[in-house]
Amino acid sequence: MLLRASSLIAFTLILWIRYRPSNLTLAISPARSLSSSNSMTLVSNDPSWWPFINANLIRSYFSVAASVGVIYDWGLTFEQEVELIWRQRWSSMTFLYLGMRYAGIGYVVIDMLFSVPTISMTDAVSFIIYVARDWTGEVVDVILGAVMITRLHAMYQRSRKVLIFLVVIFLAIRIANAVMTAIITVNSSAEESVLSGTFQCTFDNVGDLVFLTSTTWILATVWEVLALCLAVWIAVKHFRELRRYSTSGIIGDCFTVLMQTHVSYFASFLATSCFEIGYFSPTLSEDEYSLNIQIYLGFAQMFMFAQMFVLGPRLILGVREYNAKLVANFDTATPMTSIAFQDHVDVSTSSSV
């Protein structure tokens, strides 16, 4: 029933975006979608470019701020990372964490190079950076999905049916998104322009960019909503069951950690999705270079960075930290608690989660 409802909502939104009046040719990245037909580098001091330049400048402020925030969070958690990741027994989750964390740092560095108007790049380099940024984001999304599947698999007591269900749904969504991202990449071209003394990397996208990009966001939202609903369902079920036993201290804390990290992660994703999908509204897209729109897009970017590159790694760090505390306090646990924990609820808090 939940899957049918999610599918119906996604299908309705896709049809609405596909067949609504197509006046949003610059919807997703308005500051990056202009292109000159001239194959040579465009050099101009024409004041008509100033709204475009100012929009890019505002975007660069948000990009740098969000990127610095991600790197600052990495510095804050680096000691935890060394203790809970590097010095522990390596598992698949270790590689997922390192891939997510350092691919994220690479993404924000690329985004800063992509956004700052004082950095000059050739057309080829601009396009390579553009492609690298988009596909790095795809890789991080796949890693986040693998982490979420592992957590849900553990919460559902390693049910094979749940695992197969999650993998099938996730693969279907990610393959569809990868195909649409590839179509966008193939139909894109880049050009370096020098406008009023600033270096502006502009892009031309052939095809229905709005439909393709919005569809990827809608499918991603369906996946995240499904994952949250499954997590809440099993957590509520376990909390009800634990009232019968005296083990609520250990198991309750475990599920509390899982749900706290999951809810904060989902809240950031939901905010990002609302910003991105909300931008397709004709009211917001009337003047894509206005200050209000650039601030709107800037906050969307900050929420996205927080969700993918800050809260994403904390999905793993939070569980690892709980597990370390549980091991440190294991000697103080009562025999009854240990027996009940093993017999009644099979929730893994080991380094594999």
TAHUUR-V839350 format. One record per residue. N is the residue number from 1. RES is the residue in one letter. PHI is phi as a letter, one per 40 degrees, with the letter a starting at -180 (999 if undefined). NEAR is the number of other C-alpha atoms within 12 Angstrom. Layout:
BEGIN
<<N RES PHI NEAR> <N RES PHI NEAR>>
END
This chain:
BEGIN
<<1 M 999 9> <2 L c 17> <3 L c 19> <4 R c 12> <5 A c 14> <6 S c 24> <7 S c 23> <8 L c 17> <9 I c 20> <10 A c 27> <11 F c 19> <12 T c 18> <13 L c 26> <14 I c 26> <15 L c 18> <16 W c 21> <17 I c 32> <18 R c 22> <19 Y b 14> <20 R c 17> <21 P d 15> <22 S c 20> <23 N b 23> <24 L b 29> <25 T c 29> <26 L b 34> <27 A c 39> <28 I c 37> <29 S b 38> <30 P c 35> <31 A c 39> <32 R b 37> <33 S b 30> <34 L c 31> <35 S a 28> <36 S c 22> <37 S c 15> <38 N c 12> <39 S c 14> <40 M c 15> <41 T c 23> <42 L c 27> <43 V b 20> <44 S a 20> <45 N b 16> <46 D c 15> <47 P c 13> <48 S c 13> <49 W c 24> <50 W d 21> <51 P d 22> <52 F c 36> <53 I c 38> <54 N c 28> <55 A c 33> <56 N c 41> <57 L c 31> <58 I c 29> <59 R c 39> <60 S c 33> <61 Y c 26> <62 F c 31> <63 S c 36> <64 V c 30> <65 A c 27> <66 A c 35> <67 S c 37> <68 V c 26> <69 G c 26> <70 V c 36> <71 I c 27> <72 Y c 19> <73 D c 26> <74 W c 29> <75 G c 17> <76 L c 15> <77 T c 24> <78 F c 21> <79 E c 16> <80 Q c 25> <81 E c 27> <82 V c 21> <83 E c 17> <84 L c 33> <85 I b 35> <86 W c 21> <87 R c 16> <88 Q c 21> <89 R c 17> <90 W c 18> <91 S a 17> <92 S c 19> <93 M c 33> <94 T c 29> <95 F c 26> <96 L c 33> <97 Y c 41> <98 L c 32> <99 G c 29> <100 M c 38> <101 R c 43> <102 Y c 29> <103 A c 35> <104 G c 45> <105 I c 34> <106 G c 28> <107 Y c 38> <108 V c 40> <109 V c 28> <110 I c 30> <111 D c 34> <112 M c 29> <113 L c 29> <114 F c 42> <115 S b 40> <116 V c 30> <117 P c 35> <118 T c 22> <119 I b 22> <120 S c 24> <121 M a 28> <122 T c 23> <123 D d 29> <124 A c 19> <125 V c 21> <126 S d 31> <127 F c 29> <128 I c 25> <129 I c 30> <130 Y d 37> <131 V c 29> <132 A c 27> <133 R c 29> <134 D c 31> <135 W c 27> <136 T c 32> <137 G c 35> <138 E c 32> <139 V c 29> <140 V c 35> <141 D c 41> <142 V c 32> <143 I c 35> <144 L c 44> <145 G c 34> <146 A c 34> <147 V c 38> <148 M c 39> <149 I c 37> <150 T c 38> <151 R c 43> <152 L c 39> <153 H d 30> <154 A c 31> <155 M c 36> <156 Y c 28> <157 Q f 24> <158 R f 20> <159 S c 19> <160 R c 16> <161 K c 14> <162 V c 24> <163 L c 25> <164 I c 17> <165 F d 21> <166 L c 31> <167 V c 26> <168 V c 17> <169 I c 27> <170 F c 32> <171 L c 23> <172 A c 20> <173 I c 30> <174 R c 35> <175 I c 22> <176 A c 23> <177 N c 33> <178 A c 30> <179 V c 21> <180 M c 29> <181 T c 35> <182 A c 23> <183 I c 22> <184 I c 29> <185 T c 29> <186 V c 19> <187 N c 20> <188 S b 30> <189 S a 30> <190 A b 37> <191 E a 35> <192 E c 35> <193 S b 37> <194 V b 28> <195 L b 28> <196 S f 22> <197 G g 20> <198 T b 27> <199 F c 32> <200 Q b 44> <201 C c 43> <202 T b 39> <203 F b 35> <204 D b 31> <205 N b 31> <206 V c 21> <207 G h 19> <208 D c 27> <209 L c 35> <210 V c 38> <211 F c 34> <212 L c 32> <213 T c 39> <214 S c 38> <215 T c 37> <216 T c 37> <217 W c 40> <218 I c 38> <219 L c 36> <220 A c 39> <221 T c 36> <222 V d 35> <223 W c 40> <224 E c 34> <225 V c 30> <226 L c 30> <227 A c 40> <228 L c 31> <229 C c 23> <230 L c 30> <231 A c 34> <232 V c 25> <233 W d 20> <234 I c 28> <235 A c 34> <236 V c 19> <237 K c 18> <238 H c 29> <239 F c 26> <240 R c 15> <241 E c 18> <242 L c 24> <243 R c 15> <244 R c 12> <245 Y b 23> <246 S c 22> <247 T b 28> <248 S c 25> <249 G c 22> <250 I c 36> <251 I c 36> <252 G c 29> <253 D c 26> <254 C c 37> <255 F c 38> <256 T c 26> <257 V c 29> <258 L c 40> <259 M c 33> <260 Q c 24> <261 T c 32> <262 H c 38> <263 V c 28> <264 S c 25> <265 Y c 35> <266 F c 36> <267 A c 26> <268 S c 30> <269 F c 39> <270 L c 31> <271 A c 26> <272 T c 31> <273 S c 33> <274 C c 25> <275 F c 30> <276 E c 36> <277 I c 36> <278 G c 26> <279 Y c 35> <280 F c 39> <281 S c 26> <282 P d 20> <283 T c 15> <284 L c 28> <285 S c 29> <286 E c 19> <287 D b 24> <288 E c 36> <289 Y b 33> <290 S c 25> <291 L c 22> <292 N c 20> <293 I c 33> <294 Q c 36> <295 I c 27> <296 Y d 31> <297 L c 41> <298 G c 35> <299 F c 28> <300 A c 32> <301 Q c 38> <302 M c 34> <303 F c 36> <304 M c 40> <305 F c 42> <306 A c 38> <307 Q c 38> <308 M c 46> <309 F b 44> <310 V b 43> <311 L c 34> <312 G d 45> <313 P d 46> <314 R c 40> <315 L d 40> <316 I c 44> <317 L c 40> <318 G c 38> <319 V c 38> <320 R c 37> <321 E c 31> <322 Y c 33> <323 N c 29> <324 A c 23> <325 K c 21> <326 L c 24> <327 V c 17> <328 A c 12> <329 N c 14> <330 F c 16> <331 D c 12> <332 T c 14> <333 A c 20> <334 T c 16> <335 P d 14> <336 M c 18> <337 T c 24> <338 S c 25> <339 I c 17> <340 A c 22> <341 F c 27> <342 Q c 17> <343 D c 15> <344 H b 21> <345 V b 32> <346 D b 24> <347 V b 33> <348 S c 29> <349 T b 33> <350 S c 31> <351 S c 32> <352 S c 28> <353 V b 39>>
END
